[in-house]
Amino acid sequence: MSLDINMVETFYTYMDYDWSVIGVIKADDGYYVGTDDGCSCYRPWENYEDVSDFVGPLPFDDMCEEVRSIAEMYQDVDRTELDEYLGSLG
């Protein structure tokens, strides 16, 4: 199954070999938020089958808060840029 995931943020660590991502799926019943991490060995979302692997459905404001909460765990998050991107998903 192919998921239409909007990549909200990508964070790289340890010489760009390790990564973490936040993704959002916009669906008819709301928004779904997911995270994934790994190394250069594979791509994001390879082990995700469907929206049940994500948190949701969430209304728009709750989705934004969930993404902000996750992003705050990482360094170098540009909050203004993040909020602009989240606004584009509305």
ChimeraX attribute file (.defattr): number of C-alpha atoms within 10 A of each C-alpha:
attribute: neighborCount
match mode: 1-to-1
recipient: residues
	/A:1	6
	/A:2	7
	/A:3	11
	/A:4	13
	/A:5	16
	/A:6	13
	/A:7	15
	/A:8	17
	/A:9	17
	/A:10	17
	/A:11	16
	/A:12	15
	/A:13	11
	/A:14	8
	/A:15	7
	/A:16	10
	/A:17	11
	/A:18	14
	/A:19	18
	/A:20	16
	/A:21	19
	/A:22	21
	/A:23	20
	/A:24	25
	/A:25	22
	/A:26	18
	/A:27	13
	/A:28	7
	/A:29	10
	/A:30	14
	/A:31	23
	/A:32	23
	/A:33	24
	/A:34	22
	/A:35	20
	/A:36	16
	/A:37	16
	/A:38	15
	/A:39	15
	/A:40	10
	/A:41	7
	/A:42	10
	/A:43	12
	/A:44	19
	/A:45	17
	/A:46	8
	/A:47	10
	/A:48	15
	/A:49	12
	/A:50	11
	/A:51	19
	/A:52	11
	/A:53	14
	/A:54	17
	/A:55	16
	/A:56	19
	/A:57	19
	/A:58	17
	/A:59	13
	/A:60	17
	/A:61	12
	/A:62	14
	/A:63	22
	/A:64	21
	/A:65	12
	/A:66	16
	/A:67	21
	/A:68	17
	/A:69	11
	/A:70	15
	/A:71	21
	/A:72	12
	/A:73	9
	/A:74	13
	/A:75	8
	/A:76	9
	/A:77	15
	/A:78	10
	/A:79	12
	/A:80	9
	/A:81	10
	/A:82	17
	/A:83	13
	/A:84	10
	/A:85	15
	/A:86	19
	/A:87	12
	/A:88	8
	/A:89	14
	/A:90	11
